[in-house]
C-alpha cells in the first residue's frame, strides 16, 4: 500500500518504485540478500538491531516495499530510527490491491488493499522495531493500520511460514472503481491516468477538461497542487469512483 508523502525526491510517475530484487535485510544504504545471510535473526544480531521476536510484522503494499522509500521515512522521523529492516517476499490470500481514492501530496495515486475471496497477492513483509513502526505510522495519514485474521487471510512468508500476527495499511477513503462496482486494478501511474480520463470527463478547475488527460508529466504536475488534490478526492466520491472497503470478519479481534 502502502505509500509515502515523504518520498517527493523520487519521481512520482515511477510510483511505487523498485522493491528489492530478493528477500533480505536493509541496513542503511545497503541491502543484504537473504541468501547471503545465515538468517534474519543472525543478520539483525550482527547489525546490533532489535531481534525478530521484538518486532511487529507488517505487510508492505505499494511504496512501503521500496527500501529507498523506507530509508526516507525513517530519516524524516523526529527521533533517531534504526536503518536496519528485514524485507521478505510473501503471498497474502483473500486480499487484492487497487488504488486509494485520493491523491498523495506528491501527485501520485497510491496502492490500497481490499478483500477479494480467492485472490493471492504477492507482497513484501517487513519486521519493524517499536520506533520504526511509530515512524511508519506517522507517514500514513490517509491510511489506518489493521491486524488481519490469519485464518481468514493466510500470509505465507518466504517458503512456507504462516505467521499468526501481522498487520497492513488500508485506505481511509476506499479504493477506486470504474463507477459500476468493478474495482480498478493496480496499474502504473500513466496507465491509471489514461483509465481515469476515459471513465468520465471530470471537471478541471481551469479549463473544463479532465485533469487526468494529457501527457503523464503534465498530469502529475496538476495533481501535485493541493487544490487539485482536494478536487480529485471530491470528484472520486461524487462520480461514484470511491468504493468503501470493509474488512469485517477479516480483522483480528
C-alpha positions as CSV (number, residue, x, y, z in Angstrom):
1,X,0.0,0.0,0.0
2,X,1.0,1.4,1.3
3,X,2.7,4.9,0.3
4,X,4.6,7.9,1.4
5,X,4.2,11.6,1.0
6,X,7.8,11.9,2.2
7,X,9.1,10.4,-0.9
8,X,9.0,13.5,-3.0
9,X,12.6,13.2,-4.1
10,X,11.6,10.2,-6.1
11,X,9.8,10.6,-9.5
12,X,6.1,10.3,-8.7
13,X,5.4,8.9,-12.1
14,X,7.5,5.8,-11.2
15,X,5.4,5.0,-8.1
16,X,5.6,2.5,-6.3
17,X,9.4,2.5,-7.1
18,X,11.6,-0.6,-7.0
19,X,11.2,-3.3,-4.4
20,X,14.4,-5.3,-3.6
21,X,15.4,-8.0,-6.1
22,X,15.2,-10.6,-3.4
23,X,14.4,-11.0,0.2
24,X,16.9,-9.6,2.6
25,X,17.8,-7.0,5.2
26,X,18.1,-3.3,4.6
27,X,21.0,-1.8,6.5
28,X,21.3,1.9,5.8
29,X,22.2,2.4,2.2
30,X,23.0,-1.3,1.7
31,X,20.8,-4.3,1.2
32,X,21.9,-7.8,2.1
33,X,20.1,-10.5,0.2
34,X,18.7,-13.2,2.4
35,X,20.6,-16.0,0.7
36,X,23.9,-14.2,1.6
37,X,22.9,-14.2,5.3
38,X,22.6,-17.2,7.6
39,X,19.2,-16.0,8.7
40,X,17.2,-12.9,9.7
41,X,18.0,-13.3,13.4
42,X,21.7,-13.6,12.8
43,X,21.7,-10.7,10.3
44,X,19.9,-8.5,12.9
45,X,22.2,-9.5,15.7
46,X,25.3,-8.7,13.5
47,X,23.8,-5.3,12.8
48,X,23.1,-4.7,16.6
49,X,19.4,-4.3,15.8
50,X,16.3,-5.5,17.7
51,X,15.6,-9.2,17.2
52,X,12.7,-10.6,15.2
53,X,10.7,-11.6,18.3
54,X,10.5,-8.0,19.5
55,X,9.4,-6.6,16.1
56,X,6.0,-6.1,14.5
57,X,5.2,-7.8,11.2
58,X,3.6,-5.5,8.6
59,X,2.5,-6.5,5.1
60,X,4.1,-3.9,2.8
61,X,1.9,-2.9,-0.2
62,X,2.9,-0.2,-2.6
63,X,5.9,2.0,-1.9
64,X,6.5,0.6,1.6
65,X,8.1,-2.4,-0.2
66,X,10.8,0.0,-1.6
67,X,13.9,0.2,0.5
68,X,14.5,3.7,-0.8
69,X,11.1,4.9,0.5
70,X,11.6,3.3,3.9
71,X,15.0,4.9,4.3
72,X,13.4,8.3,3.6
73,X,10.6,7.7,6.0
74,X,12.9,6.7,8.8
75,X,15.3,9.6,8.1
76,X,12.4,12.1,8.2
77,X,11.2,11.0,11.7
78,X,11.8,13.4,14.5
79,X,13.7,10.9,16.6
80,X,16.6,8.6,15.5
81,X,15.4,5.4,13.8
82,X,17.3,2.3,13.2
83,X,18.1,1.8,9.4
84,X,18.0,-2.0,9.7
85,X,14.8,-3.6,8.4
86,X,14.1,-7.1,7.1
87,X,12.1,-7.2,3.8
88,X,10.9,-10.6,2.7
89,X,8.7,-11.8,-0.1
90,X,5.3,-13.2,0.8
91,X,1.9,-14.3,-0.5
92,X,-1.3,-12.8,1.0
93,X,-4.5,-14.7,0.4
94,X,-8.0,-13.2,0.0
95,X,-6.7,-9.7,-0.4
96,X,-6.3,-7.8,-3.7
97,X,-4.6,-4.5,-4.4
98,X,-6.1,-1.4,-6.2
99,X,-5.7,2.3,-5.7
100,X,-6.7,4.5,-2.9
101,X,-9.4,7.1,-3.7
102,X,-7.2,10.1,-3.0
103,X,-4.2,11.8,-4.5
104,X,-0.9,12.0,-2.4
105,X,0.9,15.2,-1.7
106,X,3.5,14.3,-4.3
107,X,0.8,13.8,-7.0
108,X,0.6,10.1,-7.4
109,X,-2.4,7.8,-6.6
110,X,-1.2,5.2,-4.2
111,X,-1.9,1.5,-3.7
112,X,-4.6,0.2,-1.3
113,X,-5.7,-3.3,-0.4
114,X,-9.3,-4.7,-0.4
115,X,-10.8,-8.1,0.4
116,X,-11.3,-10.5,-2.5
117,X,-12.0,-14.1,-1.8
118,X,-9.7,-16.5,-3.7
119,X,-7.2,-13.8,-4.6
120,X,-3.5,-14.5,-3.9
121,X,-1.4,-11.3,-3.9
122,X,2.4,-11.2,-4.0
123,X,3.5,-8.9,-1.2
124,X,6.5,-7.9,0.8
125,X,6.7,-8.4,4.6
126,X,8.7,-6.2,6.9
127,X,9.5,-6.6,10.6
128,X,9.7,-3.2,12.3
129,X,11.0,-2.3,15.8
130,X,8.9,0.0,18.0
131,X,10.3,3.3,16.8
132,X,10.3,2.2,13.1
133,X,6.6,1.4,13.5
134,X,5.9,4.8,15.0
135,X,7.8,6.5,12.2
136,X,5.9,4.5,9.6
137,X,2.5,5.2,11.1
138,X,3.3,8.9,11.1
139,X,3.7,8.9,7.3
140,X,0.3,7.3,6.6
141,X,-2.4,9.9,7.5
142,X,-4.6,8.6,4.7
143,X,-4.4,5.0,5.9
144,X,-5.1,3.1,9.1
145,X,-3.2,0.0,10.1
146,X,-5.3,-3.1,11.0
147,X,-4.5,-6.5,12.3
148,X,-5.7,-9.2,9.9
149,X,-7.1,-12.5,10.9
150,X,-4.5,-15.1,9.8
151,X,-7.1,-17.8,9.3
152,X,-9.3,-15.6,7.1
153,X,-6.3,-14.1,5.2
154,X,-3.4,-16.5,5.4
155,X,0.0,-14.9,4.9
156,X,2.8,-17.2,3.6
157,X,6.2,-15.8,4.2
158,X,9.3,-17.0,2.4
159,X,9.0,-20.7,1.5
160,X,6.3,-21.8,3.9
161,X,6.0,-19.9,7.3
162,X,2.4,-18.8,8.1
163,X,2.5,-16.2,10.8
164,X,-0.4,-15.6,13.1
165,X,0.1,-11.9,13.9
166,X,0.5,-9.3,11.2
167,X,-1.0,-6.0,10.0
168,X,-1.4,-3.9,6.9
169,X,-2.5,-0.4,6.0
170,X,-5.9,0.2,4.5
171,X,-7.1,3.4,2.9
172,X,-9.4,5.7,4.8
173,X,-11.0,6.8,1.5
174,X,-11.8,3.5,-0.1
175,X,-10.5,2.2,-3.4
176,X,-11.0,3.4,-6.9
177,X,-13.7,1.7,-9.1
178,X,-15.0,2.1,-12.6
179,X,-18.3,3.5,-11.4
180,X,-20.1,0.3,-12.0
181,X,-18.9,-1.6,-9.0
182,X,-15.7,-3.0,-10.5
183,X,-12.6,-2.1,-8.6
184,X,-9.8,-0.7,-10.8
185,X,-6.7,-3.0,-10.9
186,X,-3.3,-1.8,-9.6
187,X,-1.6,0.0,-12.5
188,X,1.4,2.2,-13.1
189,X,0.6,5.9,-12.9
190,X,0.4,6.7,-16.7
191,X,-1.9,3.7,-17.3
192,X,-4.1,4.7,-14.4
193,X,-4.3,8.3,-15.6
194,X,-5.4,7.2,-19.0
195,X,-8.1,4.9,-17.5
196,X,-9.4,7.6,-15.3
197,X,-9.5,10.1,-18.2
198,X,-11.6,7.6,-20.1
199,X,-14.1,6.8,-17.4
200,X,-15.5,10.3,-17.1
201,X,-14.7,13.8,-18.3
202,X,-14.1,15.2,-14.8
203,X,-14.0,19.0,-14.3
204,X,-10.7,20.7,-14.2
205,X,-10.5,23.8,-12.1
206,X,-9.1,25.7,-15.1
207,X,-10.4,24.6,-18.5
208,X,-13.2,22.1,-18.0
209,X,-11.1,19.1,-19.2
210,X,-10.1,16.1,-17.2
211,X,-7.0,16.6,-15.1
212,X,-6.1,13.0,-15.9
213,X,-5.9,13.7,-19.7
214,X,-2.7,14.7,-21.5
215,X,1.0,13.8,-21.0
216,X,1.7,12.0,-17.7
217,X,4.2,14.6,-16.7
218,X,1.5,17.3,-17.1
219,X,-1.0,15.2,-15.1
220,X,1.5,14.7,-12.3
221,X,2.2,18.5,-12.2
222,X,-1.5,19.2,-11.9
223,X,-2.1,16.5,-9.3
224,X,0.8,18.0,-7.2
225,X,-1.4,21.1,-6.5
226,X,-3.3,20.9,-3.1
227,X,-6.4,22.4,-4.7
228,X,-6.4,19.7,-7.4
229,X,-5.9,17.0,-4.8
230,X,-8.9,18.2,-2.9
231,X,-10.9,18.4,-6.1
232,X,-9.9,14.9,-7.1
233,X,-10.9,13.3,-3.8
234,X,-14.3,15.0,-4.0
235,X,-14.7,14.0,-7.6
236,X,-13.9,10.4,-7.0
237,X,-16.7,10.4,-4.4
238,X,-19.2,12.4,-6.4
239,X,-18.6,10.3,-9.6
240,X,-19.1,7.1,-7.8
241,X,-15.5,6.0,-8.2
242,X,-14.7,5.8,-4.5
243,X,-15.8,2.4,-3.2
244,X,-15.7,1.9,0.6
245,X,-13.7,-1.1,1.7
246,X,-14.8,-3.2,4.7
247,X,-12.6,-5.7,6.4
248,X,-15.4,-7.0,8.7
249,X,-14.6,-10.6,9.7
250,X,-11.1,-10.3,8.3
251,X,-9.6,-8.3,11.2
252,X,-8.1,-10.0,14.2
253,X,-10.0,-9.4,17.5
